[in-house]
Amino acid sequence: MLDILSFKLHKVFKASFDCKLCETETFIKQKLEYKHNNPVSGRWNLAEERFKYKYSSVRFYEFNDYEFDFLTHYEDI
């Protein structure tokens, strides 16, 4: 039987794996800062301000907004 989920017609992205273990608070904050600024960067420009991007966790971290109730603060882990 053909596995439909593993069947690909086209390859869009080059396979890569850049996973890095987040072991220090400094590194975690650096990655969060990058993720929070990415939608407002010149390349993407998805929102005027980082907290206005609907799918960002920045409001969770900066304003205690719990719209996304599945988020857990990194300090709680």
C-alpha positions in Angstrom: 0.0 0.0 0.0 1.3 3.5 -0.9 2.0 5.7 2.1 0.5 9.0 0.9 2.1 11.0 3.7 5.6 10.1 2.6 5.1 10.6 -1.1 6.6 13.9 -2.4 6.3 15.3 -5.9 8.7 18.2 -5.4 11.4 19.1 -3.0 11.1 22.8 -2.0 13.8 23.1 0.8 17.2 21.6 1.1 17.3 19.2 4.0 19.1 20.6 7.1 19.2 20.2 10.8 20.3 23.1 13.0 19.0 22.0 16.3 20.8 23.5 19.3 20.3 22.6 22.9 19.0 25.6 24.9 21.1 25.2 28.1 21.6 28.7 29.3 19.1 31.5 30.0 21.2 33.8 27.9 20.9 31.5 24.9 17.1 31.1 25.4 16.6 34.8 25.6 18.7 35.3 22.5 16.5 32.8 20.6 13.3 34.3 21.9 14.4 37.8 20.9 15.2 36.5 17.4 11.8 34.8 17.1 10.0 37.8 18.4 11.8 40.3 16.0 11.7 38.1 12.9 8.1 38.9 11.9 8.9 42.7 11.9 12.3 42.4 10.2 12.8 44.0 6.8 12.7 40.7 5.0 9.3 39.5 6.4 7.6 42.7 7.5 4.5 40.9 8.7 3.6 43.5 11.3 4.4 47.1 12.2 5.5 46.1 15.8 6.5 42.8 17.1 3.7 42.5 19.6 1.1 43.2 16.8 2.0 40.0 15.0 -0.9 37.7 15.8 1.1 34.4 16.1 3.9 35.7 18.2 4.6 34.7 21.9 6.0 38.1 22.6 2.7 39.2 24.3 2.9 36.2 26.5 6.4 37.1 27.7 6.2 40.8 27.8 2.5 41.5 28.8 1.4 38.2 30.5 -1.1 37.7 27.7 -2.5 34.1 27.8 -4.3 34.1 24.5 -2.3 31.0 23.6 -3.0 28.9 26.6 -0.6 26.2 25.5 2.5 28.3 26.1 4.7 27.6 29.1 7.3 30.2 30.3 10.8 28.9 30.0 11.4 29.8 33.6 8.7 27.3 34.6 10.5 24.4 33.1 
